[in-house]
């Protein structure tokens, strides 16, 4: 029983896109590992950009700085 967790930021991912991720991950496990899709679970965790960091700062801070540079 495979369980796949996909973590993404909560920045406007549509239900359709999430469905594509679920379908694609399920198909990949079936193709590569011969796993039964009926027993494959895919979890999508949406994480606030305040709670996702890189290079010592949150993604929210980085995005805000990028907006100021563009303007």
C-alpha positions in Angstrom: 0.0 0.0 0.0 2.0 3.0 -1.2 1.5 6.4 0.3 2.8 9.4 -1.6 2.9 12.8 0.0 3.3 15.8 -2.2 4.0 19.1 -0.5 3.4 22.4 -2.3 2.9 26.0 -1.3 -0.7 27.3 -1.0 -0.5 29.6 -4.0 -3.5 29.0 -6.1 -3.2 25.4 -7.2 -6.4 24.4 -8.7 -8.5 21.3 -8.0 -7.8 20.2 -11.6 -4.0 20.5 -11.1 -4.3 18.5 -7.8 -6.2 15.8 -9.6 -3.5 15.7 -12.3 -0.9 15.3 -9.5 -2.9 12.5 -7.9 -3.4 10.7 -11.2 0.2 11.1 -12.3 1.7 9.8 -9.1 -0.6 6.9 -9.1 0.2 6.0 -12.7 3.9 6.3 -12.0 3.8 3.9 -9.1 1.8 1.5 -11.2 4.2 1.7 -14.1 7.5 1.6 -12.2 6.7 -0.5 -9.2 3.7 -2.4 -10.5 1.5 -1.1 -7.6 -2.2 -1.5 -7.7 -3.8 1.9 -8.2 -6.7 0.8 -5.9 -4.2 0.5 -3.0 -2.2 3.7 -3.8 -2.8 6.8 -1.6 -1.7 10.3 -2.6 -1.8 13.1 -0.1 -1.3 16.7 -1.1 -0.2 19.1 1.7 -0.5 22.8 1.0 1.8 24.8 3.1 1.7 28.5 3.7 4.6 30.4 2.2 5.1 31.7 5.8 5.9 28.2 6.8 8.2 27.3 3.9 11.8 28.6 3.9 14.9 28.6 1.7 18.2 30.3 2.2 17.4 31.4 5.7 14.1 33.2 5.0 10.5 32.4 4.3 9.1 32.2 0.8 6.7 35.0 1.8 9.6 37.3 2.5 11.4 36.3 -0.7 8.3 36.8 -2.8 7.6 40.2 -1.3 11.1 41.4 -2.0 10.8 40.1 -5.6 7.6 42.2 -6.1 9.5 45.3 -5.0 12.3 44.7 -7.4 9.8 44.2 -10.3 7.9 47.4 -9.5 
